[in-house]
């Protein structure tokens, strides 16, 4: 699997070019499934308008409105109640999974409950495009600052598919988002490498290679010895 882990979607030409490179073909020749689930667990989003804006391409995080050849919805909370043959082949045949922001630990829980987490290692040609929580879910841990919805197992562990953590929405002091000072405090509690990225930045992961794609601001934090 290949990953484009963004703070706020496909916000600029550099991130869009990185997406096309991962796909290996134009967007309008690629099939996509969008996953809105993370929004339900976040107290400032929840069900209703937020997931609808994401699915319909009316949000401020460009994902679903990029001109895909086909676009469908994969709702993780529904998957445990239907047979795997109803949804697994669909995922296997899809070029890209577009994953909404919201609460990363809620998304992680439903990825495990639905069986999607177990399916990921077999999706060798699939591209995962996340924004905010949809990116953070792939990391080893999200940090205390990003614990909102509390999983039954407790803690801040995510899927650990990549070996670094992400603080999204880096922003200048007194602007909406997370300041560099807040990101530094967050990183002090993270036991593995961690990136703070702004909304003009993404992290591209392919064949074990990690590349920051940015027209904005970002910083890599490494844990103290």
Number of C-alpha atoms within 10 A of each C-alpha: 17 21 25 28 31 33 29 27 30 29 20 15 12 15 24 19 14 19 24 13 12 21 19 12 12 14 19 11 12 18 17 25 22 21 23 26 28 30 26 21 20 20 12 11 16 16 16 10 11 19 23 13 15 24 21 11 15 16 18 12 21 17 27 24 15 12 14 17 12 14 18 16 13 19 15 21 16 11 19 12 9 10 9 13 8 10 13 14 10 13 19 16 13 19 21 27 23 26 29 30 32 26 28 32 30 23 31 24 22 20 22 14 15 20 15 17 16 11 14 16 10 10 16 11 16 21 22 25 24 28 27 26 30 30 28 31 32 26 20 23 25 27 20 12 14 16 17 16 17 14 15 7 8 10 14 18 19 21 19 14 15 15 13 22 27 31 28 26 24 27 20 14 12 8 9 10 15 21 18 19 12 15 23 18 12 20 25 15 13 21 15 17 16 26 21 26 31 25 25 23 28 34 20 22 19 13 9 9 8 14 13 20 21 20 16 14 16 22 16 15 18 15 12 9 3
